[in-house]
Amino acid sequence: MAPTKETKRPVNAYRVPAMLKNLSYKLTSALSSSEVPTLKKNGEFSKAIRTEQLFPTTDPTIDGDDCLHDCASCSVKYPRKFDIDETEELYGHVKGWSTHLIVATGKTDWVRDVADEKGSIMEAVDKGDVQPSNGKLMLSASDMPVPNHSDHSSMVLLLPSWQFIDNVTPANTPDLIRNYVNPSPTNNTPLPTRTASTQTAPPQPEESPSIPPKIATASPLQARPCPHKYLILMCSQKTRDARCGQSAPLLRREFERILRPMGLYRDLHDERPGGVGIYFISHVGGHKFSANVMVYRHSSVISSPTQTNGHANGATNGVQESLQKMQIRDEAGQEVLLDADNEQAEEGSGEAAQCIWLARVRPEDCENIIRYTVLQGKVVKPERQLRGGFDRCMQLASW
């Protein structure tokens, strides 16, 4: 960011304590930004010590002056007494997880610990005899609607596989863990390399970890790709913290206002290909930093790795689904057109390539989060908002 522009920016009062608290961190980061973690050849991930090593920060010389300014037109505001921690450093303190299982409950609030909900899928997964063998499972309840099935089954979303799994019940969660979670890719396994020949050929089940082979059992479980290209997950659990129950609906309203004219908004019942799915989920930790927003980005929206700031950047590929053509700029300053009619060649395949976990999100941040973070994989306010995440293309994570 150009120093001359930074000095002209007004400094918000609520940011001053955080700026003082993290001054030494920022100076260290700025002085050593040219250092980039060395990727390990054996598939292991490297820890990104600084934010810019993991995700690029917006730069007004590349992204324009808009990245310097919060939204001036949003009408949504937090309650007057909405107060959060602004002093503690965020980045690098999130514990790593391997897979994320998001359970459809049709609700926006739950008992304090969702695994204590009697007779639920969450209870069966957390307290069952069969546990994941491929690392830590993050378990979330969500407001995804429960299918109207006579057997009272529900569905789950498995990440980074980017799959919905239907017909899940508490009784068949052992099959879910054994046959879908355990064989699935994880956040710390490299994203499969795609070449020109493999992009046109249908993936073989035995070679694609994101589409587990059919199991020769009577299990009713069925996997299908999640149709969205981007996912925004927000904690709405007011039984853990009232601020989450307040912030999530307001942020969704603002995200919807921005996404609708672009043709990218997808409500809970909209499974058209592409777009942005927005879900409320249960407690993810760090409520004192509300609002927490987790952005998952599909592998099909990530360009083939272009070394920028030492890692891949997906801005040059952008989104393909906008009904109303919109202009953004890539790293070279060239305009990128987003068009809904230009669909991905490999519709229905792919996995989560990145997760960008933000906190301290306010309504006025939403426009730039969509424009830069969701669509381009860049972070606008890394020191204040980035908690952590991963990039499977570059084998980097914050943990």
C-alpha positions as CSV (number, residue, x, y, z in Angstrom):
1,M,0.0,0.0,0.0
2,A,1.4,3.3,-1.0
3,P,2.5,5.4,2.1
4,T,1.1,8.6,0.7
5,K,-2.4,7.1,0.4
6,E,-2.2,5.5,3.8
7,T,-1.4,8.8,5.5
8,K,-4.5,10.4,4.0
9,R,-6.8,7.7,5.4
10,P,-8.8,8.7,8.4
11,V,-8.0,6.6,11.4
12,N,-11.1,5.2,13.1
13,A,-11.0,5.5,16.9
14,Y,-11.9,1.8,17.5
15,R,-8.8,0.7,15.5
16,V,-6.2,2.7,17.5
17,P,-5.7,0.1,20.4
18,A,-5.3,-2.7,17.9
19,M,-2.8,-0.7,15.8
20,L,-0.7,0.0,18.9
21,K,-1.0,-3.6,20.1
22,N,0.2,-5.0,16.8
23,L,2.8,-2.3,15.9
24,S,5.8,-4.5,16.3
25,Y,4.1,-7.3,14.4
26,K,3.3,-5.1,11.4
27,L,6.9,-3.7,11.3
28,T,8.3,-7.2,11.3
29,S,5.9,-8.3,8.6
30,A,6.7,-5.3,6.4
31,L,10.5,-5.7,6.8
32,S,10.5,-9.4,5.8
33,S,7.6,-9.6,3.3
34,S,10.0,-10.9,0.7
35,E,10.5,-14.1,2.6
36,V,8.3,-16.9,1.4
37,P,7.9,-20.4,2.9
38,T,9.5,-23.1,1.0
39,L,7.0,-25.7,-0.3
40,K,7.7,-29.2,0.8
41,K,8.0,-31.8,-1.9
42,N,6.5,-34.6,0.1
43,G,3.1,-33.1,0.3
44,E,3.4,-31.6,3.8
45,F,2.2,-28.1,4.3
46,S,4.3,-25.1,5.4
47,K,3.1,-22.7,8.1
48,A,2.6,-19.1,6.7
49,I,4.1,-17.0,9.5
50,R,2.7,-13.7,8.1
51,T,-0.6,-12.9,6.6
52,E,0.7,-11.8,3.2
53,Q,2.5,-15.2,2.8
54,L,-0.9,-17.0,2.9
55,F,-3.3,-14.5,1.2
56,P,-2.3,-11.4,-0.7
57,T,-3.3,-8.0,0.7
58,T,-5.2,-5.6,-1.5
59,D,-3.0,-2.9,-3.0
60,P,-4.5,0.4,-4.3
61,T,-1.9,0.5,-7.1
62,I,-3.4,-2.8,-8.4
63,D,-6.9,-2.9,-7.1
64,G,-7.8,0.8,-7.2
65,D,-8.6,3.2,-4.4
66,D,-11.8,1.4,-3.6
67,C,-9.9,-1.1,-1.5
68,L,-9.0,1.7,0.8
69,H,-12.6,2.6,1.7
70,D,-15.4,0.9,3.5
71,C,-18.8,0.9,1.9
72,A,-20.5,4.3,2.0
73,S,-23.9,3.2,0.8
74,C,-24.8,0.3,3.2
75,S,-27.8,1.0,5.3
76,V,-27.3,-1.9,7.7
77,K,-25.8,-1.0,11.1
78,Y,-24.9,-3.0,14.2
79,P,-26.7,-2.1,17.5
80,R,-25.2,0.9,19.2
81,K,-23.8,-1.2,22.1
82,F,-22.2,-3.8,19.8
83,D,-18.7,-4.1,21.3
84,I,-15.9,-6.5,20.6
85,D,-12.3,-7.1,21.4
86,E,-10.2,-4.8,19.2
87,T,-6.8,-5.2,20.9
88,E,-5.8,-8.9,20.6
89,E,-3.8,-10.0,17.6
90,L,-5.8,-12.4,15.5
91,Y,-3.6,-14.2,13.0
92,G,-1.9,-17.5,13.7
93,H,-4.0,-18.5,16.7
94,V,-6.6,-20.7,15.0
95,K,-6.1,-24.4,15.6
96,G,-5.9,-26.4,12.4
97,W,-8.7,-28.7,11.3
98,S,-8.7,-31.4,8.6
99,T,-12.4,-31.6,7.5
100,H,-15.5,-29.6,8.1
101,L,-18.9,-31.3,8.4
102,I,-21.9,-29.0,8.3
103,V,-25.2,-30.5,9.2
104,A,-28.5,-29.2,7.9
105,T,-30.9,-28.5,10.8
106,G,-33.1,-25.7,9.5
107,K,-32.4,-23.7,12.6
108,T,-30.3,-20.6,13.3
109,D,-29.7,-21.3,17.0
110,W,-28.9,-24.4,18.9
111,V,-28.2,-25.7,22.4
112,R,-24.9,-24.4,23.7
113,D,-22.9,-27.4,22.5
114,V,-24.6,-28.7,19.4
115,A,-23.2,-32.2,20.1
116,D,-25.4,-32.2,23.2
117,E,-28.6,-32.0,21.1
118,K,-30.3,-35.3,21.9
119,G,-31.0,-37.6,19.0
120,S,-29.2,-35.3,16.5
121,I,-26.7,-36.1,13.8
122,M,-24.2,-33.8,15.6
123,E,-24.5,-35.9,18.8
124,A,-24.1,-39.2,16.8
125,V,-21.0,-37.9,15.0
126,D,-19.3,-36.4,18.1
127,K,-20.1,-39.2,20.5
128,G,-20.2,-42.2,18.3
129,D,-17.9,-45.2,18.3
130,V,-16.5,-44.4,14.8
131,Q,-14.3,-41.4,14.7
132,P,-12.5,-39.7,11.8
133,S,-9.1,-41.2,11.0
134,N,-7.8,-38.4,8.8
135,G,-7.4,-35.6,11.4
136,K,-9.6,-33.2,13.3
137,L,-13.2,-32.8,12.2
138,M,-14.8,-29.4,12.7
139,L,-18.5,-30.1,13.3
140,S,-21.1,-27.4,12.7
141,A,-24.9,-27.3,12.8
142,S,-26.3,-25.0,10.1
143,D,-29.5,-23.4,8.9
144,M,-29.5,-25.4,5.7
145,P,-33.1,-26.7,5.3
146,V,-33.8,-30.3,6.3
147,P,-35.1,-32.3,3.4
148,N,-38.8,-33.4,3.7
149,H,-38.1,-37.1,3.9
150,S,-40.4,-39.7,5.5
151,D,-37.5,-41.2,7.3
152,H,-36.6,-37.9,9.0
153,S,-33.1,-38.0,7.4
154,S,-31.1,-34.9,6.7
155,M,-28.1,-33.9,4.6
156,V,-24.6,-32.7,5.4
157,L,-22.0,-30.6,3.5
158,L,-18.5,-32.0,3.6
159,L,-15.5,-29.8,3.1
160,P,-13.0,-29.6,1.5
161,S,-14.7,-32.3,-0.6
162,W,-17.3,-29.7,-1.6
163,Q,-20.0,-32.4,-1.4
164,F,-23.5,-32.7,-0.1
165,I,-24.3,-36.1,1.3
166,D,-28.0,-37.0,1.5
167,N,-30.1,-39.3,3.6
168,V,-28.0,-39.0,6.7
169,T,-29.5,-40.1,10.0
170,P,-27.9,-40.5,13.5
171,A,-28.0,-44.3,12.9
172,N,-25.9,-44.2,9.7
173,T,-23.3,-41.7,10.9
174,P,-20.7,-44.6,11.2
175,D,-21.1,-45.2,7.5
176,L,-20.8,-41.4,6.9
177,I,-17.5,-41.3,8.8
178,R,-16.0,-44.5,7.3
179,N,-17.1,-44.2,3.7
180,Y,-17.1,-40.4,3.1
181,V,-15.2,-38.5,5.7
182,N,-12.2,-40.8,6.1
183,P,-11.5,-41.3,2.3
184,S,-12.0,-37.6,1.6
185,P,-9.3,-35.0,1.0
186,T,-8.4,-32.7,3.9
187,N,-7.4,-29.1,4.3
188,N,-3.7,-30.1,4.6
189,T,-3.5,-32.4,1.5
190,P,-2.4,-30.7,-1.7
191,L,-5.0,-29.9,-4.3
192,P,-4.8,-32.4,-7.1
193,T,-2.9,-31.1,-10.1
194,R,-5.1,-30.5,-13.1
195,T,-3.7,-30.6,-16.7
196,A,-5.2,-29.8,-20.0
197,S,-5.8,-33.5,-20.6
198,T,-7.5,-34.1,-17.3
199,Q,-9.7,-31.1,-17.6
200,T,-11.7,-32.6,-20.4
201,A,-11.6,-36.2,-19.3
202,P,-14.2,-37.3,-16.7
203,P,-12.5,-38.1,-13.4
204,Q,-12.2,-41.8,-12.5
205,P,-13.7,-42.6,-9.1
206,E,-10.6,-44.4,-7.9
207,E,-8.4,-41.4,-8.7
208,S,-10.6,-38.6,-7.3
209,P,-10.6,-38.4,-3.4
210,S,-13.5,-35.9,-3.6
211,I,-15.9,-38.5,-5.1
212,P,-15.5,-41.6,-3.0
213,P,-16.2,-44.9,-4.8
214,K,-19.6,-46.4,-4.4
215,I,-19.8,-48.6,-1.3
216,A,-21.2,-52.1,-1.8
217,T,-23.6,-51.9,1.1
218,A,-27.2,-51.2,1.6
219,S,-26.4,-47.7,3.0
220,P,-28.8,-45.0,1.7
221,L,-26.1,-42.3,1.8
222,Q,-25.6,-40.5,-1.5
223,A,-23.0,-37.9,-2.4
224,R,-23.5,-35.0,-4.9
225,P,-21.4,-31.9,-5.6
226,C,-22.3,-28.7,-3.9
227,P,-23.3,-26.4,-6.9
228,H,-21.9,-23.2,-5.5
229,K,-18.4,-21.8,-6.3
230,Y,-18.1,-19.8,-3.1
231,L,-19.4,-20.4,0.5
232,I,-19.8,-17.8,3.2
233,L,-20.3,-19.3,6.7
234,M,-21.2,-17.1,9.6
235,C,-21.8,-18.0,13.3
236,S,-25.4,-17.2,14.3
237,Q,-25.5,-19.0,17.6
238,K,-26.8,-16.5,20.1
239,T,-26.9,-19.1,22.9
240,R,-23.1,-18.8,22.9
241,D,-22.9,-15.0,22.3
242,A,-25.7,-12.6,21.6
243,R,-23.5,-10.6,19.2
244,C,-23.4,-13.6,16.9
245,G,-27.2,-13.7,16.8
246,Q,-27.3,-10.0,16.1
247,S,-24.5,-9.8,13.5
248,A,-25.2,-12.8,11.2
249,P,-28.6,-11.7,9.9
250,L,-27.4,-8.2,9.4
251,L,-24.3,-9.3,7.5
252,R,-26.4,-11.7,5.3
253,R,-28.7,-8.9,4.4
254,E,-25.8,-6.7,3.3
255,F,-24.1,-9.6,1.4
256,E,-27.4,-10.2,-0.3
257,R,-27.8,-6.6,-1.3
258,I,-24.4,-6.7,-3.0
259,L,-24.6,-10.1,-4.6
260,R,-28.1,-9.8,-6.1
261,P,-27.3,-7.3,-8.8
262,M,-24.3,-9.5,-9.8
263,G,-26.5,-12.6,-10.2
264,L,-24.4,-14.3,-7.5
265,Y,-26.8,-14.6,-4.6
266,R,-28.1,-18.0,-3.7
267,D,-30.7,-18.4,-1.0
268,L,-31.0,-21.6,1.0
269,H,-33.2,-23.3,-1.6
270,D,-31.4,-22.1,-4.7
271,E,-29.1,-24.8,-6.2
272,R,-28.4,-23.2,-9.5
273,P,-24.8,-23.8,-10.6
274,G,-22.3,-21.2,-9.4
275,G,-22.9,-18.3,-7.1
276,V,-22.3,-17.7,-3.4
277,G,-24.0,-19.9,-0.8
278,I,-24.4,-18.2,2.5
279,Y,-25.1,-20.4,5.6
280,F,-25.4,-19.7,9.3
281,I,-23.5,-22.2,11.4
282,S,-22.9,-22.9,15.1
283,H,-20.1,-21.8,17.4
284,V,-16.6,-21.7,15.7
285,G,-14.8,-20.0,18.6
286,G,-13.6,-16.4,19.1
287,H,-16.9,-14.8,19.8
288,K,-15.1,-11.8,21.3
289,F,-14.0,-11.1,17.8
290,S,-17.6,-11.2,16.3
291,A,-18.5,-11.4,13.6
292,N,-16.7,-14.5,12.4
293,V,-16.9,-15.1,8.6
294,M,-15.4,-18.2,6.9
295,V,-15.0,-17.9,3.1
296,Y,-14.4,-21.2,1.2
297,R,-13.4,-20.9,-2.4
298,H,-13.8,-23.7,-5.0
299,S,-10.8,-24.9,-6.9
300,S,-12.5,-24.0,-10.3
301,V,-12.2,-20.3,-9.5
302,I,-8.5,-20.4,-8.7
303,S,-6.3,-19.7,-11.7
304,S,-3.3,-21.9,-12.4
305,P,-0.7,-20.7,-9.9
306,T,0.7,-17.3,-10.8
307,Q,3.5,-16.4,-8.4
308,T,2.4,-13.1,-6.8
309,N,3.7,-12.2,-3.4
310,G,5.1,-15.7,-3.3
311,H,1.8,-17.6,-3.8
312,A,-1.1,-18.3,-6.0
313,N,-3.7,-15.7,-6.6
314,G,-7.1,-16.5,-8.1
315,A,-8.0,-13.0,-9.2
316,T,-7.2,-13.6,-12.9
317,N,-9.8,-16.3,-13.2
318,G,-12.4,-14.5,-11.0
319,V,-16.1,-15.5,-11.2
320,Q,-17.9,-16.8,-14.2
321,E,-21.5,-16.5,-13.0
322,S,-22.4,-12.8,-12.9
323,L,-25.6,-12.1,-14.8
324,Q,-24.7,-8.4,-14.9
325,K,-21.3,-7.9,-16.4
326,M,-19.0,-6.4,-13.8
327,Q,-15.4,-5.2,-14.0
328,I,-12.6,-6.1,-11.7
329,R,-8.8,-5.8,-12.1
330,D,-6.3,-8.5,-12.0
331,E,-2.7,-8.3,-10.8
332,A,-1.6,-6.7,-14.1
333,G,-4.3,-4.1,-13.9
334,Q,-6.3,-5.6,-16.7
335,E,-10.1,-5.7,-16.5
336,V,-11.7,-9.1,-16.0
337,L,-15.2,-9.5,-17.2
338,L,-17.6,-11.7,-15.2
339,D,-20.3,-13.4,-17.2
340,A,-22.9,-15.9,-16.1
341,D,-23.0,-17.6,-19.5
342,N,-19.4,-18.7,-19.2
343,E,-19.7,-21.9,-17.1
344,Q,-16.9,-24.0,-15.9
345,A,-15.9,-26.9,-18.1
346,E,-15.7,-29.2,-15.2
347,E,-19.1,-28.4,-13.6
348,G,-19.7,-30.7,-10.6
349,S,-16.1,-31.5,-9.9
350,G,-13.4,-30.0,-7.8
351,E,-12.8,-29.3,-4.1
352,A,-12.2,-26.4,-1.7
353,A,-8.9,-24.8,-2.6
354,Q,-8.9,-22.1,0.1
355,C,-10.5,-21.0,3.3
356,I,-10.2,-17.5,4.5
357,W,-11.3,-17.0,8.0
358,L,-12.1,-13.4,9.0
359,A,-13.3,-11.8,12.2
360,R,-14.4,-8.4,13.4
361,V,-16.5,-8.1,10.3
362,R,-18.9,-5.2,10.1
363,P,-21.6,-4.3,7.6
364,E,-19.5,-1.6,6.0
365,D,-16.8,-4.3,5.3
366,C,-19.2,-6.5,3.2
367,E,-18.8,-4.8,-0.2
368,N,-15.0,-5.2,-0.2
369,I,-15.1,-8.7,1.2
370,I,-17.3,-9.7,-1.8
371,R,-15.2,-7.7,-4.3
372,Y,-11.8,-8.8,-3.2
373,T,-11.9,-11.7,-0.7
374,V,-14.7,-13.8,-2.1
375,L,-14.1,-13.2,-5.8
376,Q,-10.3,-12.7,-5.8
377,G,-8.9,-14.4,-2.7
378,K,-7.4,-11.1,-1.3
379,V,-7.7,-9.7,2.2
380,V,-8.5,-6.1,2.7
381,K,-7.6,-5.6,6.4
382,P,-5.3,-8.5,7.3
383,E,-4.0,-7.1,10.6
384,R,-7.4,-6.4,12.0
385,Q,-9.5,-9.2,10.4
386,L,-7.6,-12.3,9.3
387,R,-7.7,-15.1,11.8
388,G,-6.3,-17.8,9.6
389,G,-7.0,-20.3,6.8
390,F,-5.3,-22.5,4.2
391,D,-4.4,-22.5,0.5
392,R,-4.2,-26.1,-0.8
393,C,-2.7,-24.9,-4.1
394,M,0.4,-23.6,-2.5
395,Q,0.4,-26.1,0.5
396,L,0.2,-23.3,3.0
397,A,-1.8,-22.9,6.2
398,S,-1.9,-20.5,9.2
399,W,-1.2,-23.4,11.6
